[in-house]
Amino acid sequence: MTTIRTRGARRAGRTITLVAAALGLTLTALTTAAGATTPVPSEFGTDYHDPVTAAPPIATPHTRSCEVTVAQAKFKDSTPYTGPYTPPTACGTPGHWSKVVLRLDGSVAGRQFDRLGYVDIGGVQMLRTSTPEPSQDGIDWSVRKDVTRYEKTLSAPQPVDMLIGNVVNDTYTGILDVKVTLTFYAPEPAARTAGASGSAPDQVIPLSDGNSVTTGARLTTPRNSERILAEVYATGSGGGCEEFWYSAVTPSASYSCQGGDDGPYREVQVTIDGKLAGIASPYPNIWTGGWSPYLWSVIPSPTAFDVRPLEFDLTPFAALLNDGKAHTVDVTVAGVPAGQTGWSAPTNILVWQDAHKSVVTGALTSYKAGDPAVTNTYTDGATRTLDTTGKRRLTLSGYLNTSHGRVTTTVDRRLTTAVTHTWTPDETTDNQQGRWTDDQTVRRGAVTSRTDRTYTLDGRSTIDADNRLRVIMSFGDHARIDGVRLDDTYNGDATFTLGVPRDQRHAIATTSEHYHLRGPGLCYDHTLGTEQGVLTKDEQGR
């Protein structure tokens, strides 16, 4: 779990937030009691609240902790930060911590675009991130991520590589001042706490550097591997059409973002020696400059500051990978027109080994992979519409002869895409609705795990005769994982004048986020609301 928090109210207009917290009141209750309205900056964009999300905080154990600074830099160009990392020794044996939490603290002022970045330790990508677009007076932001699953990498000295590519000049003045730390928690007396995805892997093998799409990588795994996962930080970015890949149209349609024959259909694929081994629906990330920057000034879209990797269970291929030879792994994005760039997909391979066997044998026993079924229907006229549907299914099964018996793993993954894109010929009206599902069932021996994910996007933009751009946005990240349900929903409405200096945009915006997490013995409910960059609602339910 990741949390993003403000460092606190530093400037005029933030006092209300502090007083409300001290009195145990919501901002709405406070302003009603005071008989006044929330102060609004004279020009939205001069100053606004630091980024904040409704996601729950990371639970940490009540044990001794040690903090290590792994990177500290001011990013003003595309020069990476490099330096050494040394694990602490005062919080238990390295590699046997109860939890490890990465924290990125940043500040930026002036004018700047959103920027993508990453933190690699020992070549392993531990965080993929983007940045907020700052106010003139400046903002702070903070990201926390549970990185316990990488503890074996962190148990030894490693090189650190970090980059947030940036451009600073007379126009774009914002320098990104960033510090990254790791906090290690000593083991709990009763038992060691497992990482976010169960016990930590025995090895994490990086396949690519921070910004690469993984093609032609050579992978050699330990010969006693009994579980293998790939995690892929897939992002469409760079300001081109693939940043808004769900907007792409077929060659027959007339629109500024042209795609291939599959239109907006995208699918992240992992192949081993040319054979399809995993599929996933990409997450429709929206960075803080996407659609309208005023939508995301306070509440970023889900996962914008901590890009969630897509996971692929490659265990049915473990018998092949256990032969001691190097195998070719490719990570590609299906649907992208040939020769078109815009995607990054750095990849880590997570390996769990059989502690009581030096070589684990087995076989891939079942393989069913159909082609993507994609349809595009285009209607021309005063209003143009492209309707796109797609689906794909991959089912794999294989067994391994482990020290605890023969274990069969079956992976069944099903993807669907449904996108309706409507626009006028001059694109002053441009509406896009998308729904993506990614459902997976993994049966490993007698244990079955099921993960169902749904992503939704409903964006509606118009430009009126006064050159005022209005965007109404709804964005949803929904998941059901083995009986636990997560719903993270964002809504926003922002308007500003195009083509004028910042102080003449007359921006207005209302945004909200509702994060609801529930399951056996678990209930978390948090709602945030903003108006013109001021936090007006912060409520937690039960």
C-alpha positions in Angstrom: 0.0 0.0 0.0 1.2 3.5 -0.8 0.3 6.8 0.9 0.8 10.4 -0.3 0.7 13.1 2.3 1.1 16.8 2.6 3.9 18.0 4.9 1.5 20.5 6.5 -0.1 23.9 5.9 2.7 26.4 5.4 1.1 29.4 3.9 -2.0 31.6 4.1 -5.2 29.6 3.7 -3.8 26.5 5.4 -4.6 27.7 8.9 -8.2 26.5 8.5 -7.0 23.0 7.9 -4.9 23.0 11.1 -7.6 24.5 13.3 -10.1 22.0 12.0 -7.8 19.2 12.8 -7.2 20.5 16.3 -10.9 20.8 17.0 -11.7 17.4 15.5 -14.0 19.0 13.0 -14.2 18.7 9.2 -13.5 21.8 7.2 -17.2 22.0 6.2 -18.3 22.0 9.9 -15.7 24.6 10.8 -16.6 27.1 8.1 -20.3 26.7 8.9 -19.6 27.3 12.6 -17.5 30.4 11.8 -20.1 31.8 9.4 -17.5 32.3 6.7 -16.5 30.6 3.5 -13.2 28.9 2.7 -10.7 31.5 1.5 -9.9 31.1 -2.2 -6.7 32.3 -3.9 -7.4 35.3 -6.1 -6.0 33.3 -9.0 -6.2 29.5 -8.7 -2.7 28.4 -9.5 -0.8 31.0 -7.5 -1.0 28.8 -4.4 -2.9 25.7 -3.4 -2.8 22.8 -1.0 0.0 20.3 -1.1 -0.9 16.9 -2.8 -2.9 14.5 -0.7 -4.7 11.3 -1.3 -7.4 9.3 0.6 -5.4 6.0 0.5 -4.7 4.4 3.9 -1.4 4.8 5.7 1.1 1.9 5.7 0.9 -0.1 8.9 4.3 -0.5 10.6 5.3 -2.7 13.5 6.2 -1.3 17.0 9.8 -2.4 16.8 13.1 -0.6 16.5 13.5 1.3 13.3 16.5 2.5 11.3 16.4 5.1 8.5 18.9 5.2 5.6 19.1 8.0 3.0 19.5 6.4 -0.4 19.3 9.5 -2.7 19.1 13.3 -2.4 19.3 15.5 -5.4 17.9 18.5 -7.3 16.7 17.4 -10.7 16.9 20.2 -13.3 17.9 18.2 -16.4 18.2 14.5 -17.4 21.3 13.8 -15.3 20.7 10.8 -13.0 21.6 10.6 -9.4 24.0 7.8 -8.6 25.4 6.8 -5.3 26.0 3.9 -2.9 23.5 2.1 -0.5 24.6 0.2 2.6 22.1 -1.7 4.7 21.7 -0.8 8.4 22.9 -3.3 11.0 21.2 -1.9 14.1 17.7 -3.2 13.2 18.3 -6.9 13.0 20.1 -9.2 10.5 20.0 -7.6 7.0 17.4 -9.3 4.9 15.3 -10.3 7.9 13.4 -7.1 8.7 9.7 -7.1 9.6 9.0 -4.3 7.1 10.9 -1.9 4.9 9.2 1.4 3.8 10.5 3.7 1.1 9.7 7.4 1.4 10.2 10.1 -1.3 9.9 13.7 -0.1 9.9 16.4 -2.8 9.4 20.1 -3.2 9.0 22.3 -6.3 8.1 25.9 -7.0 7.5 28.0 -10.1 6.3 26.6 -13.4 6.9 23.0 -14.4 5.4 20.1 -16.3 4.7 16.8 -14.7 7.8 14.6 -14.9 8.3 10.8 -14.8 11.0 9.2 -12.7 12.3 6.1 -11.0 14.4 4.8 -8.1 16.6 1.7 -8.8 18.6 -0.1 -6.1 20.9 -2.8 -7.3 19.3 -2.5 -10.7 15.9 -3.4 -9.2 13.1 -0.8 -9.9 11.6 -0.1 -6.4 9.6 3.0 -7.3 8.2 4.4 -10.5 6.8 7.8 -10.0 5.6 11.1 -11.5 5.5 14.6 -10.0 2.9 17.2 -9.2 2.7 20.4 -11.3 3.6 23.2 -8.8 2.1 26.5 -7.8 4.2 29.6 -8.2 4.7 29.7 -4.4 5.7 26.0 -4.3 4.4 22.8 -2.9 5.7 19.8 -1.0 4.7 16.2 -1.6 5.6 12.8 0.0 5.2 9.3 -1.2 5.5 6.1 0.9 5.7 2.6 -0.5 6.1 -0.8 1.2 9.2 -2.4 -0.4 9.6 -5.4 1.9 9.4 -7.7 -1.0 12.8 -6.4 -2.1 14.5 -7.1 1.2 17.0 -9.7 -0.2 18.3 -7.0 -2.7 18.5 -4.5 0.2 20.4 -7.0 2.4 23.7 -6.1 0.7 25.5 -2.9 -0.4 24.1 -1.8 -3.8 24.4 1.0 -6.3 21.6 3.5 -6.4 20.3 5.0 -9.7 17.6 7.6 -9.6 16.2 10.0 -12.3 13.4 12.4 -12.7 14.0 13.8 -16.1 13.4 17.6 -16.1 13.9 20.8 -18.1 14.6 24.1 -16.4 14.9 27.3 -18.4 13.5 30.8 -18.4 10.0 29.4 -19.0 10.0 26.2 -16.9 11.6 27.2 -13.7 10.6 24.4 -11.3 13.6 22.5 -9.9 12.6 19.2 -8.3 14.3 18.9 -4.9 13.9 15.3 -3.8 15.1 13.1 -1.0 14.6 9.3 -0.8 14.9 7.3 2.4 14.4 3.7 3.5 13.1 2.9 7.0 13.8 -0.7 8.3 11.9 -2.3 11.1 13.4 -4.9 13.3 11.8 -8.4 13.5 8.8 -8.7 15.8 9.3 -11.1 18.7 6.7 -13.6 17.7 7.2 -13.9 14.0 8.6 -12.0 11.0 6.0 -10.0 9.2 5.5 -11.0 5.6 5.7 -8.5 2.7 2.9 -7.1 0.7 2.6 -10.2 -1.4 3.3 -12.8 1.2 6.9 -14.0 2.1 9.6 -12.1 0.3 11.2 -13.7 -2.8 14.6 -15.2 -2.5 15.9 -13.3 -5.5 14.8 -10.3 -7.5 16.4 -10.2 -11.0 16.2 -6.9 -12.9 15.8 -7.2 -16.6 16.1 -3.6 -17.8 17.3 -0.2 -16.6 15.0 2.5 -15.3 13.2 3.7 -18.5 13.4 0.8 -20.9 10.9 -1.4 -22.7 12.2 -4.9 -22.0 13.1 -6.6 -25.3 15.6 -9.3 -25.9 16.6 -9.6 -22.2 18.4 -12.8 -21.2 17.1 -14.4 -18.1 18.8 -17.2 -16.1 16.9 -18.3 -13.0 18.1 -20.5 -10.1 17.6 -24.2 -11.0 15.5 -24.8 -7.9 12.9 -22.0 -8.6 9.4 -23.1 -7.6 7.6 -19.8 -8.0 8.4 -17.0 -10.6 6.6 -13.7 -11.0 7.3 -10.8 -13.3 6.4 -7.3 -12.3 6.3 -4.7 -15.1 6.1 -1.0 -14.6 4.2 -0.3 -17.8 3.6 3.4 -18.6 2.6 5.3 -21.7 4.2 8.7 -21.4 6.3 11.3 -23.1 3.5 13.8 -24.0 2.6 12.1 -27.2 -0.4 10.1 -28.2 0.6 7.0 -26.3 0.4 9.0 -23.0 -3.3 9.0 -23.9 -3.4 5.6 -25.6 -7.1 5.1 -24.9 -7.7 8.1 -27.3 -6.0 6.5 -30.3 -8.2 5.9 -33.3 -8.1 3.6 -36.3 -6.5 4.8 -39.6 -10.0 5.3 -41.1 -11.1 7.7 -38.4 -10.2 11.5 -38.5 -8.7 12.5 -35.2 -5.4 14.1 -34.1 -4.2 11.0 -32.3 -3.9 8.2 -34.9 -3.3 4.6 -33.9 -3.1 1.3 -35.7 -5.8 -1.1 -36.9 -6.6 -1.9 -33.2 -7.4 1.7 -32.3 -7.1 2.2 -28.5 -6.8 -1.5 -27.7 -3.6 -2.1 -25.7 -2.3 -5.2 -24.0 0.9 -5.7 -22.1 2.5 -9.1 -23.0 5.4 -11.1 -21.6 7.0 -13.8 -23.9 9.6 -16.4 -23.1 11.7 -17.6 -26.0 9.0 -16.1 -28.3 6.1 -17.9 -26.6 3.3 -15.9 -24.9 3.7 -16.4 -21.1 1.5 -13.5 -19.7 -1.0 -10.8 -20.6 -2.4 -7.8 -18.7 -4.6 -4.8 -19.3 -2.5 -1.6 -18.9 -3.6 0.8 -16.2 -4.8 4.1 -17.8 -2.5 6.4 -15.8 -3.2 10.1 -15.9 -0.4 12.3 -14.8 -0.9 15.7 -13.1 -0.8 17.6 -16.4 -3.3 15.3 -18.2 -6.6 16.6 -19.6 -6.5 19.7 -17.3 -3.8 20.4 -14.6 -6.4 21.9 -12.3 -8.1 18.5 -12.0 -5.0 17.1 -10.1 -3.6 20.2 -8.3 -4.5 18.7 -4.8 -5.7 15.1 -5.4 -3.7 13.2 -8.0 -5.3 10.4 -10.0 -4.9 7.0 -8.4 -1.3 5.6 -8.6 0.0 8.8 -10.3 2.8 9.1 -7.7 3.4 5.4 -7.2 2.9 3.5 -10.5 1.6 0.0 -9.6 3.5 -2.7 -11.5 1.5 -5.3 -13.5 2.1 -8.8 -12.2 2.5 -11.9 -14.3 2.7 -15.4 -12.8 5.2 -17.3 -14.9 5.4 -20.4 -12.6 4.0 -22.7 -15.3 7.2 -21.9 -17.3 9.4 -22.6 -14.2 10.4 -26.1 -15.4 11.7 -24.6 -18.7 13.5 -21.8 -16.9 15.1 -24.2 -14.4 17.3 -25.8 -17.1 20.3 -23.7 -16.3 20.3 -21.9 -19.6 19.6 -18.2 -20.5 16.2 -17.6 -22.0 14.9 -14.6 -23.9 12.2 -12.5 -22.2 10.4 -9.7 -24.1 7.8 -7.3 -22.7 5.8 -5.6 -25.4 2.6 -3.5 -25.7 0.2 -5.0 -28.3 -1.8 -2.4 -30.3 1.0 0.2 -30.6 1.6 1.1 -34.3 4.8 -0.3 -35.6 7.7 2.1 -35.1 5.8 4.3 -32.6 7.4 5.0 -29.3 5.9 6.2 -26.0 5.9 3.2 -23.7 8.3 2.2 -20.9 8.2 -1.2 -19.3 11.1 -1.9 -16.9 10.7 -5.4 -15.5 11.8 -7.3 -12.3 11.7 -11.1 -12.0 10.8 -12.3 -8.5 11.9 -15.9 -7.7 11.1 -18.1 -4.8 13.4 -21.1 -4.4 13.0 -24.6 -3.0 15.2 -24.6 0.1 15.6 -28.4 0.2 16.4 -29.2 -3.5 19.1 -27.9 -5.8 17.3 -28.7 -9.0 13.5 -28.7 -9.5 12.2 -30.4 -12.6 8.7 -30.4 -14.2 6.9 -29.5 -17.4 4.5 -27.1 -19.1 1.5 -29.4 -19.6 -1.3 -27.1 -21.0 -1.2 -24.0 -23.1 -4.2 -22.1 -24.5 -3.7 -18.7 -26.1 -6.2 -17.3 -28.5 -5.6 -14.1 -30.5 -7.1 -10.8 -29.3 -10.6 -10.3 -30.5 -10.8 -6.6 -31.3 -13.6 -4.8 -33.1 -13.7 -1.1 -34.0 -16.9 0.6 -35.4 -16.4 4.2 -36.7 -19.3 6.6 -37.4 -18.5 9.8 -39.3 -20.6 13.0 -39.3 -21.1 16.2 -37.4 -20.2 14.1 -34.4 -17.7 11.3 -34.8 -17.7 8.1 -32.8 -15.4 5.2 -32.5 -16.6 2.2 -30.5 -13.9 -0.3 -29.6 -14.3 -3.7 -27.8 -11.6 -6.3 -27.2 -11.0 -9.4 -25.2 -8.2 -12.0 -24.7 -7.8 -15.1 -22.6 -4.6 -17.1 -21.7 -4.6 -20.3 -19.8 -1.4 -22.0 -18.7 -0.7 -25.1 -16.6 2.5 -26.8 -15.5 3.9 -28.9 -12.7 7.1 -29.0 -10.6 8.6 -31.9 -8.6 9.5 -30.0 -5.4 10.9 -31.2 -2.1 7.3 -31.2 -0.8 5.8 -33.2 -3.7 4.5 -32.5 -7.1 2.8 -29.1 -7.3 0.7 -28.0 -10.3 0.2 -24.4 -11.1 -2.6 -23.2 -13.4 -2.9 -19.5 -14.4 -6.1 -18.4 -16.1 -6.2 -14.7 -17.2 -9.0 -12.9 -19.0 -9.0 -9.3 -20.3 -11.7 -7.1 -21.7 -11.7 -3.6 -23.2 -14.6 -1.3 -24.0 -13.9 2.3 -25.2 -16.4 4.8 -26.7 -14.8 7.9 -28.1 -17.0 10.8 -29.4 -15.7 14.1 -30.8 -16.6 16.9 -33.1 -14.4 17.5 -36.2 -12.7 20.5 -34.6 -12.2 18.5 -31.4 -13.7 21.3 -29.3 -15.9 18.5 -27.9 -14.0 15.4 -27.0 -15.6 12.7 -24.8 -14.0 9.4 -23.9 -15.4 6.5 -21.8 -13.4 3.4 -21.1 -13.7 0.3 -19.0 -11.0 -2.3 -18.7 -11.2 -5.6 -16.8 -8.3 -7.9 -15.8 -9.3 -11.1 -14.0 -7.0 -13.8 -13.0 -7.3 -17.1 -11.2 -4.2 -18.9 -10.0 -4.4 -22.5 -8.6 -1.2 -23.6 -7.0 -1.6 -27.1 -5.5 -4.6 -27.0 -3.2 -4.6 -23.2 -2.9 -6.6 -20.9 -5.2 -6.2 -17.2 -5.5 -8.4 -14.9 -7.5 -7.8 -11.2 -8.5 -10.4 -9.2 -10.4 -9.6 -5.7 -11.4 -11.6 -3.0 -13.2 -10.4 0.4 -14.4 -12.9 3.0 -15.5 -12.5 6.4 -17.1 -15.1 9.0 -18.2 -13.6 12.2 -19.4 -15.6 15.0 -21.1 -13.9 18.1 -22.4 -15.3 21.2 -24.2 -13.9 24.4 -25.4 -16.4 27.3 -25.7 -16.4 30.5 -27.7 -14.4 32.3 -25.1 -11.7 29.7 -25.3 -12.6 28.3 -21.9 -11.6 24.6 -21.5 -13.9 22.6 -19.2 -13.1 19.0 -18.3 -15.4 16.8 -16.2 -13.6 13.6 -15.1 -14.5 10.4 -13.3 -11.8 7.8 -12.7 -12.1 4.5 -10.9 -9.7 1.8 -9.7 -11.6 -1.2 -8.4 -10.3 -4.6 -7.3 -11.4 -7.7 -5.5 -8.5 -9.8 -4.2 -9.4 -13.0 -2.4 -12.4 -11.6 -0.6 -11.0 -8.1 0.0 -12.7 -5.3 -2.0 -11.0 -2.0 -2.9 -12.8 1.0 -4.6 -10.8 4.1 -5.2 -12.9 6.7 -7.1 -12.0 10.2 -8.2 -14.3 12.9 -9.6 -13.4 16.4 -10.9 -14.7 19.4 -12.7 -12.2 22.1 -13.9 -12.3 25.1 -16.1 -9.7 27.6 -17.2 -9.0 30.0 -20.2 -6.6 28.6 -22.8 -3.8 30.6 -24.5 -3.3 33.3 -21.9 -0.7 33.9 -19.1 -1.1 31.9 -16.0 -2.5 34.8 -13.9 -5.3 35.4 -16.5 -6.6 31.8 -16.7 -9.3 32.4 -14.0 -9.2 28.7 -13.1 -11.9 27.0 -11.0 -12.1 23.4 -10.0 -13.9 21.1 -7.6 -12.4 17.6 -7.0 -13.0 14.7 -4.7 -11.7 11.2 -3.9 -13.4 8.3 -2.1 -11.3 5.4 -1.0 -13.1 2.3 0.4 -11.4 -0.9 1.5 -13.3 -3.7 3.1 -13.0 -7.4 3.8 -13.1 -9.9 6.7 -12.2 -7.8 9.8 -11.2 -4.9 7.6 -12.9 -1.6 6.8 -11.4 1.7 5.8 -13.3 4.6 4.4 -11.8 8.1 3.5 -13.3 11.0 1.5 -11.5 14.1 0.4 -12.9 17.2 -1.3 -11.4 20.4 -2.7 -12.5 23.7 -4.2 -10.1 26.0 -6.1 -7.1 24.2 -4.6 -8.3 24.4 -1.0 -9.0 21.2 0.9 -12.6 21.5 2.0 -13.4 18.0 3.1 -11.5 15.3 4.9 -13.7 12.7 6.5 -13.0 9.2 7.6 -15.8 6.7 8.3 -15.9 3.2 9.7 
